[in-house]
Amino acid sequence: MVVLNKIYTKTGDSGETALGNGTRVAKHSARVSAYGTVDEVNATVGLARQHASGDVDDALARIQNDLFDLGADFCRPDMENDADAEYAPLRVSDAQVARLESEIDAMTAVLEPLRSFILPGGSALAAQMHLCRTVSRRAERLAVELATIESVNPAAVKYLNRLSDWFFVAGRMANNDGKDDVLWVPGANR
């Protein structure tokens, strides 16, 4: 259980922060950039929830919890030493990826196929979903970059890839099941 009785510690004043295993790294390290951007995704989901209700809000709440799992996963390096850890590090699972895939498939079954690219917008919820999508894509790029220099849980990278797809499809659903999507008109303003 996490207990936060003091929010500022002054330990990061020199530009370093502690990872989940206690290792201190620069705040601009690839690992901190990856989990920091996951935190940004979570904040954008919080904004989207201001426009959501019912099943959509429930799904976004699950995603927010998953994003904390993902941040914890990225915050804890040395996957190869997980068995030696004092407690089992939290890792994103393939089951979480499969849940996103199942939800994407269920939403896609309702939508007409796309015949044009769509502009990020439409309803307030759809616009927020597109913001979530773009920030999750950035988080994915940073996670892939991190994986080129350190070990990363493959399921965590898959989760981010599926998550951005989930937001895209959910954005279409939020536009009257895609009927109110804003279509791109190539060269319209030449």
trRosetta pair geometry for C-beta under 8 A, 3 or more apart (Angstrom, degrees):
i j d omega theta_ij theta_ji phi_ij phi_ji
4 7 6.5 50 167 -88 113 63
6 9 6.6 106 112 -80 110 71
9 12 7.1 79 69 -1 97 86
10 13 5.2 -9 -169 -23 67 122
11 16 7.7 -72 147 86 77 88
11 17 7.8 98 109 -123 96 48
11 18 7.0 -1 124 -21 138 109
12 15 7.3 93 178 -59 68 6
12 16 6.3 -140 -130 77 60 46
12 17 5.1 15 -109 -87 114 78
12 27 6.6 77 -164 -70 110 125
15 26 6.1 -8 141 -144 96 77
15 27 5.5 -117 -174 12 58 108
15 28 7.7 -19 -178 -5 102 94
16 24 4.7 38 162 174 130 105
16 25 6.4 163 -152 84 86 22
16 26 5.9 -60 -102 -97 70 36
16 27 6.5 -152 -112 -34 16 79
17 24 7.0 171 85 -147 22 69
17 25 6.6 -28 61 63 70 71
17 27 5.2 84 -11 -90 109 81
17 32 6.2 110 52 -109 130 136
18 22 5.9 -28 -164 -143 113 34
18 23 7.0 140 -153 73 63 35
18 24 5.5 -41 -92 -92 64 69
19 22 7.0 -33 68 37 71 19
19 23 4.7 -3 37 61 115 89
19 24 7.7 -160 2 -84 79 20
19 25 6.1 44 -37 5 107 116
19 31 6.7 -2 -103 124 124 144
19 75 5.6 171 -160 178 72 66
19 76 6.7 142 160 -98 101 33
19 77 6.0 0 162 1 158 98
20 72 6.6 88 -91 -162 147 65
20 75 4.2 98 -34 123 109 95
20 76 3.6 -53 69 -79 139 80
20 77 7.8 159 47 7 93 58
20 89 6.8 99 125 -130 141 110
21 76 5.9 102 -36 -143 91 72
21 77 6.4 -89 14 49 130 76
21 78 6.2 21 -37 31 166 126
21 85 7.5 -99 -110 -117 102 108
23 77 6.8 -36 38 38 145 123
25 29 4.4 -26 153 -17 122 156
25 31 6.5 42 93 54 166 120
25 32 6.4 -170 97 -32 117 115
26 29 4.8 129 66 -44 80 88
26 32 7.4 -130 99 17 55 141
27 32 5.5 -132 -160 135 41 164
28 32 6.9 -51 -57 71 2 125
28 33 6.9 30 -168 -56 46 105
29 32 4.7 88 57 12 85 101
29 33 6.8 -147 94 -6 42 89
30 33 5.6 -55 -146 38 30 115
30 34 6.4 34 154 -23 65 104
30 142 7.0 179 -166 -174 75 84
30 145 5.9 -135 -149 116 121 100
30 146 4.4 163 143 -98 112 78
30 149 6.1 104 38 52 160 132
30 150 7.1 168 82 10 124 117
31 34 5.8 -53 -151 32 31 111
31 35 6.7 8 161 0 65 104
31 74 6.2 169 -165 168 78 88
31 75 7.5 117 161 -112 108 33
31 77 6.4 -52 -114 -67 154 110
31 146 5.8 105 -84 -136 55 129
31 150 6.6 -16 -68 47 108 157
32 35 6.4 -61 -142 47 31 94
32 36 5.6 36 158 -24 66 115
33 36 5.7 -56 -137 40 24 114
33 37 6.3 23 162 -18 61 108
33 142 5.1 -135 123 -157 101 134
33 146 7.7 -175 68 -65 96 110
34 37 6.2 -62 -153 35 24 106
34 38 6.7 27 149 -20 61 104
34 74 4.9 -142 109 -161 114 143
34 139 6.7 91 -159 -162 60 72
34 142 4.4 -176 -94 126 68 108
34 143 4.9 104 -143 -82 121 63
34 145 7.8 -164 -73 63 106 91
34 146 4.8 -30 -46 -32 144 146
35 38 5.1 -43 -148 31 44 119
35 39 6.7 52 150 -22 64 96
35 70 7.6 177 -122 126 80 76
35 71 4.6 100 -160 -144 102 71
35 74 3.9 -180 -69 93 101 126
35 75 5.2 72 -100 -60 171 78
36 39 5.5 -48 -158 30 36 115
36 40 6.9 40 143 -20 63 99
37 40 5.1 -41 -151 30 44 117
37 41 6.7 53 147 -22 65 94
37 135 6.9 -168 -177 178 88 84
37 138 5.7 -127 -165 112 138 98
37 139 4.1 -177 119 -95 111 79
37 142 5.3 120 24 29 149 152
38 41 5.5 -44 -154 28 37 115
38 42 6.7 41 147 -21 63 101
38 67 5.6 174 172 -167 94 90
38 70 5.1 -150 -154 109 145 114
38 71 4.8 -172 99 -77 132 82
38 74 6.4 158 -4 19 146 146
38 139 5.1 106 -73 -145 60 138
38 160 7.8 -92 -99 -93 96 116
39 42 5.5 -50 -152 33 36 116
39 43 6.6 38 149 -20 65 101
39 67 7.7 139 -93 154 33 114
39 71 6.0 69 -62 -101 81 137
40 43 5.6 -51 -151 33 35 112
40 44 6.6 34 152 -17 66 102
40 135 5.3 -131 120 -171 105 130
40 138 7.9 -27 82 79 136 125
40 139 7.3 -172 59 -66 100 110
41 44 5.8 -58 -154 37 33 109
41 45 6.5 35 148 -21 66 103
41 67 5.8 -154 93 -131 108 137
41 132 6.4 77 -158 -155 77 73
41 135 4.9 176 -90 115 68 110
41 136 4.8 78 -121 -79 131 75
41 139 5.4 -42 -37 -26 128 148
41 163 7.5 42 -176 137 147 143
42 45 5.6 -51 -151 33 34 114
42 46 6.7 41 148 -23 63 99
42 64 5.6 94 -147 -139 90 76
42 67 4.2 175 -79 116 102 148
42 68 7.0 78 -106 -55 149 69
42 71 7.6 -36 -27 -38 140 130
43 46 5.4 -46 -154 28 37 117
43 47 6.9 38 148 -17 63 99
44 47 5.5 -47 -155 33 40 114
44 48 6.5 44 146 -21 67 101
44 128 7.0 170 175 -172 84 81
44 131 5.1 -148 -158 121 128 103
44 132 4.6 174 119 -89 119 68
44 135 5.2 148 -4 29 153 150
45 48 5.4 -49 -148 35 38 114
45 49 6.4 45 151 -27 65 100
45 60 5.4 173 -175 -168 101 99
45 63 5.8 -149 -137 101 151 116
45 64 5.2 -169 107 -78 139 89
45 67 7.0 180 12 -12 148 153
45 132 5.6 78 -75 -117 68 127
46 49 5.7 -49 -151 27 32 115
46 50 7.6 45 147 -29 57 92
46 64 6.9 83 -65 -107 75 133
47 50 5.8 -42 -168 10 41 115
47 128 5.5 -155 114 -141 96 121
47 131 7.4 -28 81 85 134 141
48 51 6.2 -70 -169 42 46 99
48 52 6.0 37 142 -24 78 119
48 60 6.0 -152 97 -130 113 147
48 125 6.4 78 -161 -149 81 69
48 128 3.8 163 -99 135 77 126
48 129 5.9 92 -129 -69 135 58
48 131 7.6 -170 -64 61 102 104
48 132 5.7 -19 -39 -41 143 131
49 52 5.1 -63 -133 40 43 113
49 57 5.7 88 -145 -134 86 84
49 60 5.0 -174 -82 113 94 144
49 61 7.2 86 -112 -63 136 72
49 64 7.8 -17 -45 -43 139 135
50 128 7.8 179 49 -96 90 164
51 123 7.6 154 169 141 137 101
51 124 4.7 -158 -117 108 147 106
51 125 3.9 -162 121 -78 124 81
51 128 5.9 158 30 12 134 145
51 174 7.8 59 123 -153 120 134
52 56 4.3 -128 -158 111 111 109
52 57 4.1 158 119 -73 105 76
52 60 5.7 110 65 3 167 144
52 125 5.9 112 -71 -128 72 124
53 56 6.6 45 57 53 36 101
53 57 5.2 -6 -131 -20 15 127
54 57 6.1 113 50 21 31 99
54 58 7.0 -57 142 -5 38 103
55 58 5.4 -54 -146 37 34 115
55 59 6.3 36 155 -21 67 103
56 59 5.8 -52 -149 35 31 110
56 60 6.4 29 152 -16 64 106
56 125 7.5 26 148 -170 154 143
56 170 6.9 129 -139 -158 103 113
56 173 7.6 -176 -97 108 121 129
56 174 7.4 99 -136 -82 155 97
57 60 5.6 -54 -146 39 33 111
57 61 6.3 39 152 -24 65 103
58 61 5.6 -51 -150 32 31 114
58 62 6.7 33 150 -18 63 101
59 62 5.7 -52 -154 34 35 112
59 63 6.4 35 148 -19 66 105
59 103 6.4 131 -137 -149 132 150
59 170 7.6 -162 103 -108 142 138
60 63 5.4 -51 -147 37 36 115
60 64 6.4 43 152 -24 66 99
61 64 5.7 -47 -149 30 33 113
61 65 6.8 32 152 -16 62 102
62 65 5.8 -57 -155 37 33 110
62 66 6.3 36 148 -20 67 106
62 99 7.8 -105 149 138 140 143
63 66 5.4 -52 -147 37 35 115
63 67 6.3 40 152 -26 66 102
63 163 7.0 123 -147 -136 116 108
63 166 7.5 -176 -99 110 136 148
64 67 5.6 -50 -150 30 32 114
64 68 7.1 34 151 -17 61 97
65 68 5.8 -50 -159 31 37 110
65 69 6.8 40 143 -17 65 101
66 69 5.3 -52 -155 35 39 116
66 70 6.2 41 147 -22 69 103
66 92 7.2 65 -170 -122 89 104
66 96 5.5 144 -131 -160 122 131
66 159 7.0 -155 164 -172 122 134
67 70 5.2 -46 -144 35 37 116
67 71 6.4 42 153 -21 64 100
68 71 5.6 -47 -146 35 35 113
68 72 6.4 37 152 -18 64 103
69 72 5.7 -58 -153 37 31 111
69 73 6.3 35 148 -24 65 105
69 90 5.6 -123 -147 155 75 121
69 91 8.0 24 171 120 98 12
69 92 5.6 118 126 -86 110 74
69 96 7.3 -156 88 -89 150 164
70 73 5.4 -50 -148 32 33 116
70 74 6.4 25 157 -11 66 105
70 92 5.3 27 -93 -63 72 129
70 156 5.7 132 -139 -144 86 96
70 159 6.2 -148 -95 98 123 144
70 160 7.4 118 -152 -61 148 91
71 74 6.0 -57 -145 42 31 104
71 75 5.9 33 154 -25 65 112
72 75 5.5 -56 -141 36 29 115
72 76 6.5 13 162 -10 63 112
72 89 7.5 179 148 -177 96 80
72 90 4.3 17 115 70 135 125
73 76 6.5 -75 -155 40 23 99
73 89 7.5 108 -117 149 52 105
73 90 6.1 -97 -66 107 70 76
73 91 5.1 91 -117 -128 107 47
73 92 5.0 -50 -46 -13 162 87
73 153 5.4 -65 180 21 124 142
73 156 5.0 -171 119 -91 145 134
74 143 7.0 -94 -101 -110 126 97
74 146 7.4 45 -145 112 106 171
74 152 7.4 5 -112 -134 76 98
74 156 6.6 154 -60 -180 85 153
76 79 8.0 98 115 -77 90 64
76 89 4.4 179 138 -149 160 134
76 90 7.3 129 9 47 144 68
77 150 6.1 -59 -136 177 115 136
77 151 7.2 111 -165 60 77 86
78 81 4.3 -19 157 34 112 112
78 82 7.5 165 117 -50 76 59
78 151 7.2 81 -109 56 17 123
79 82 5.7 -8 -165 -35 49 111
79 89 7.9 -121 -114 71 60 145
79 91 7.5 79 -126 -102 106 131
79 151 4.8 -123 28 126 109 125
79 152 7.5 135 -24 -125 137 7
79 153 6.1 158 -99 -68 143 75
80 151 6.3 111 -22 16 94 175
81 84 4.8 -52 -174 43 83 114
81 85 6.6 108 128 -49 82 81
82 85 5.6 -35 -158 -3 40 119
82 88 6.9 42 175 -147 98 64
82 89 5.3 -101 -129 29 95 111
82 91 7.5 -16 -118 -42 149 131
85 88 6.6 125 77 -102 121 24
85 89 5.5 94 15 -32 176 92
91 153 5.1 169 -156 -108 105 153
91 155 7.1 84 155 59 97 124
91 156 7.4 -96 -167 -51 74 106
92 96 5.5 -92 -169 54 85 144
92 97 7.6 86 151 -42 108 90
92 153 5.9 144 45 112 89 142
92 155 4.9 -162 103 113 91 103
92 156 4.4 125 36 -87 132 70
92 159 5.0 -77 168 -24 149 152
93 96 5.1 110 61 -1 74 95
93 97 7.5 -133 108 3 49 85
93 155 5.9 -38 -165 159 13 160
94 97 5.3 -51 -154 37 44 115
94 98 6.1 48 147 -23 71 104
94 155 5.2 -105 -66 -114 60 125
94 158 7.6 15 -116 77 67 148
95 98 5.5 -50 -143 37 34 114
95 99 6.5 41 153 -25 63 99
96 99 5.7 -45 -150 27 32 114
96 100 7.0 34 151 -16 60 100
96 155 7.3 95 53 164 102 116
96 159 5.8 5 109 -109 112 121
97 100 5.9 -56 -159 35 34 111
97 101 6.5 34 147 -19 66 106
97 155 5.8 -126 -27 -159 128 86
97 158 4.8 6 -116 118 143 116
97 159 5.2 -108 -83 -82 85 68
97 162 5.6 132 -151 8 76 151
98 101 5.5 -52 -148 36 36 115
98 102 6.3 39 153 -22 67 104
99 102 5.7 -53 -149 35 32 112
99 103 6.4 28 154 -15 65 107
100 103 5.8 -59 -148 40 31 109
100 104 6.2 34 153 -22 67 106
100 159 7.0 131 -3 -144 149 65
100 162 4.2 110 109 135 138 127
100 163 6.2 -77 -133 -77 152 56
100 165 7.7 104 154 70 114 100
100 166 5.1 -85 -161 -61 101 133
101 104 5.6 -52 -146 35 30 113
101 105 6.3 32 154 -20 64 105
101 162 6.0 -70 -61 -140 74 137
102 105 5.8 -53 -149 35 30 112
102 106 6.5 30 153 -19 63 105
103 106 5.7 -51 -147 35 33 112
103 107 6.4 29 156 -14 65 105
103 166 6.3 34 93 -129 115 111
104 107 6.0 -60 -149 40 30 106
104 108 6.0 29 155 -21 67 112
104 162 6.9 -121 -28 -169 142 93
104 165 5.7 15 -118 124 145 108
104 166 5.4 -101 -74 -95 98 68
104 169 5.4 124 -141 25 77 158
105 108 5.7 -56 -140 38 28 112
105 109 6.5 39 157 -31 61 101
106 109 5.9 -48 -155 20 29 116
106 110 7.7 23 150 -15 56 101
107 110 6.1 -61 -168 30 40 109
107 111 6.8 27 147 -18 71 113
107 169 4.6 116 103 146 133 120
107 170 6.4 -73 -132 -78 166 57
107 172 7.7 123 155 70 115 102
107 173 5.3 -76 -155 -57 114 133
108 111 5.6 -63 -148 36 40 111
108 169 5.7 -61 -66 -136 80 136
110 173 7.0 61 79 -110 132 97
110 177 5.4 -97 140 -143 111 114
111 169 7.1 -132 -12 -152 151 87
111 172 5.6 34 -115 128 142 134
111 173 7.1 -92 -66 -74 111 70
111 177 6.1 -163 -94 179 66 76
111 178 4.5 94 -141 -22 98 145
112 178 5.8 -158 37 101 83 141
112 179 8.0 82 12 -76 121 66
114 117 7.5 53 169 -93 131 27
114 118 6.9 -101 -133 -26 124 105
114 178 7.9 -122 -79 -154 77 130
114 181 8.0 -82 -113 114 95 171
116 183 4.5 39 98 -154 144 109
116 184 5.9 -167 161 49 103 78
117 183 7.5 114 80 -159 47 62
117 184 4.3 0 81 19 95 136
118 172 7.3 129 33 -93 168 94
118 181 4.5 -63 -127 177 137 117
118 182 6.0 106 -169 68 85 56
118 183 5.9 -58 -109 -102 66 44
118 184 6.5 -151 -107 -17 12 86
119 182 4.3 -55 55 102 104 110
119 183 7.2 37 -1 104 89 6
119 184 5.6 133 -51 -72 83 74
120 126 7.9 -177 -169 140 57 86
120 127 6.4 92 153 -132 82 60
120 130 3.3 158 -147 160 108 158
120 131 7.4 118 173 -49 137 57
120 133 7.7 -152 -114 53 121 125
120 134 7.4 -21 -93 -34 160 122
120 171 7.4 -47 -136 -173 73 153
121 126 6.6 51 144 105 20 109
121 127 5.0 19 -123 -90 49 95
121 130 7.0 -46 -40 19 38 153
121 182 5.0 -1 72 17 102 145
122 126 4.0 -6 69 73 111 152
122 127 6.7 -170 50 -46 60 77
122 171 7.6 126 41 171 126 86
122 174 7.1 136 96 105 123 87
122 175 3.9 -21 158 -106 162 115
122 180 5.2 119 -153 121 117 98
122 181 6.1 -58 -71 -117 140 33
122 182 5.4 -156 -63 -19 81 96
123 126 4.5 97 52 6 80 103
123 127 7.0 -143 92 -6 42 85
123 174 5.2 -131 64 147 126 92
123 175 5.6 -169 4 -93 99 59
123 176 7.7 132 -35 -22 126 77
123 180 6.9 72 -33 99 93 138
124 127 5.8 -54 -150 35 30 112
124 128 6.5 28 153 -16 64 106
125 128 5.7 -57 -150 38 33 111
125 129 6.3 37 151 -23 67 104
125 171 7.8 -173 124 -124 72 56
125 174 4.0 -134 102 -158 109 138
126 129 5.5 -51 -148 33 33 113
126 130 6.6 33 153 -19 65 102
126 171 4.5 90 -153 -166 72 74
126 172 7.3 87 -130 -67 113 18
126 174 4.0 -175 -66 92 75 112
126 175 4.5 47 -82 -52 154 92
126 180 7.9 -155 -21 94 160 103
126 181 7.9 -161 -163 -106 152 62
127 130 5.8 -54 -153 34 32 110
127 131 6.7 35 148 -19 64 102
127 171 7.8 118 -41 -142 15 109
128 131 5.5 -50 -151 34 37 113
128 132 6.4 41 149 -19 66 101
129 132 5.4 -50 -151 36 35 115
129 133 6.4 42 147 -26 65 102
129 167 4.8 174 -180 -171 81 80
129 168 7.5 161 143 -82 108 16
129 170 4.9 -153 -140 97 141 97
129 171 3.5 -168 94 -77 128 85
129 174 5.8 161 -8 13 139 143
130 133 5.2 -45 -147 31 37 119
130 134 6.5 32 157 -17 66 101
130 167 7.1 150 -89 147 24 107
130 168 7.6 62 -104 -106 67 56
130 171 5.1 82 -53 -121 76 154
131 134 6.1 -55 -148 36 31 105
131 135 6.4 23 157 -11 65 108
132 135 6.2 -63 -147 42 28 104
132 136 6.1 25 157 -17 66 111
132 167 4.4 -155 97 -128 105 142
133 136 5.9 -62 -147 39 25 107
133 137 6.4 28 154 -22 63 105
133 164 4.9 90 -155 -156 71 75
133 167 3.7 -165 -71 100 82 127
133 168 5.2 91 -116 -60 144 71
133 171 6.7 -53 -27 -25 133 137
134 137 5.6 -48 -149 31 34 114
134 138 6.7 36 151 -19 63 100
134 164 7.9 95 -66 -137 19 110
135 138 5.6 -48 -152 33 38 113
135 139 6.5 42 147 -20 65 102
136 139 5.3 -47 -147 35 39 115
136 140 6.4 45 150 -23 65 100
136 160 5.8 -174 179 -160 89 79
136 163 4.8 -126 -170 108 148 112
136 164 4.3 -170 97 -75 114 83
136 167 6.3 151 22 -1 140 143
137 140 5.5 -50 -150 33 34 115
137 141 6.6 37 150 -21 64 100
137 164 4.8 83 -64 -116 78 151
138 141 5.7 -49 -150 32 35 112
138 142 6.5 31 152 -15 65 105
139 142 5.8 -57 -150 40 32 110
139 143 6.2 34 151 -21 66 106
139 160 5.4 -137 104 -139 102 132
140 143 5.6 -54 -145 36 32 112
140 144 6.3 33 155 -19 66 104
140 157 6.8 95 -147 -157 79 69
140 160 3.9 172 -86 131 87 123
140 161 5.6 108 -132 -71 140 61
140 163 8.0 -177 -60 53 113 103
140 164 6.4 -68 -18 -21 140 132
141 144 5.8 -54 -148 36 30 110
141 145 6.4 32 151 -19 63 106
142 145 5.5 -51 -147 37 33 114
142 146 6.3 39 151 -22 65 102
143 146 5.5 -49 -148 34 33 114
143 147 6.4 36 151 -23 63 104
143 152 6.2 143 -176 -171 84 155
143 156 6.5 -145 -158 123 140 101
143 157 5.0 180 128 -102 126 81
143 160 5.7 146 22 15 151 158
144 147 5.6 -51 -150 32 33 115
144 148 7.2 39 149 -27 60 96
144 157 6.2 97 -76 -139 70 125
145 148 5.9 -49 -162 20 37 113
145 149 7.6 3 153 5 63 104
146 149 6.5 -82 -162 47 37 91
146 150 5.8 -41 172 48 80 102
146 152 5.6 99 107 -67 104 136
147 150 7.2 -81 -111 68 26 59
147 151 7.6 21 -135 -152 66 22
147 152 4.1 -83 -91 28 87 131
147 157 6.3 -8 -45 -67 147 142
152 156 6.2 -107 168 62 94 125
152 157 6.3 78 125 -42 125 110
153 156 4.1 85 79 -7 101 110
153 157 7.5 178 93 -6 59 78
154 157 5.9 -55 -156 36 42 108
154 158 6.3 41 149 -18 71 106
155 158 5.4 -53 -145 40 37 115
155 159 6.1 47 152 -30 67 101
156 159 5.6 -47 -149 27 30 116
156 160 6.9 28 153 -15 61 101
157 160 5.9 -53 -155 35 34 109
157 161 6.5 35 149 -19 65 106
158 161 5.6 -57 -151 36 34 113
158 162 6.3 27 156 -12 69 106
159 162 6.1 -60 -148 42 29 104
159 163 6.0 35 153 -30 65 109
160 163 5.4 -50 -140 31 31 118
160 164 6.8 31 162 -19 63 98
161 164 6.5 -56 -158 30 27 104
161 165 7.0 23 147 -11 60 108
162 165 5.4 -60 -156 41 40 114
162 166 6.1 48 146 -28 72 102
163 166 5.3 -47 -148 30 35 116
163 167 6.6 34 154 -17 65 100
164 167 5.7 -49 -149 35 35 111
164 168 6.6 41 149 -23 63 102
165 168 5.5 -51 -151 31 35 115
165 169 6.5 26 156 -11 67 105
166 169 6.2 -62 -150 42 28 104
166 170 5.9 25 155 -16 66 113
167 170 5.6 -56 -137 43 30 111
167 171 6.1 39 157 -27 64 104
168 171 5.7 -55 -154 30 26 114
168 172 6.9 24 149 -16 61 102
169 172 5.6 -51 -154 33 37 112
169 173 6.5 40 147 -20 66 102
170 173 5.3 -48 -148 35 38 116
170 174 6.3 40 151 -22 66 104
171 174 5.6 -53 -147 35 32 113
171 175 6.8 24 152 -13 62 105
172 175 5.7 -62 -153 39 35 107
172 177 7.3 20 140 -174 81 28
172 178 4.3 12 177 -85 102 86
172 181 5.9 -10 -128 -79 81 119
173 177 5.9 4 -135 -102 54 49
173 178 7.2 -10 -75 -37 34 76
175 178 6.0 62 83 -98 101 22
175 179 7.0 -165 130 54 81 51
175 180 4.2 -140 178 75 85 86
175 181 4.9 108 111 -70 153 56
175 182 7.7 -124 -135 -13 149 69
176 179 4.3 -65 110 54 109 101
176 180 4.2 81 28 -3 116 108
178 181 5.2 -11 -161 -27 59 117
185 188 3.7 66 100 -61 113 126
187 190 4.9 -10 -172 -26 84 122
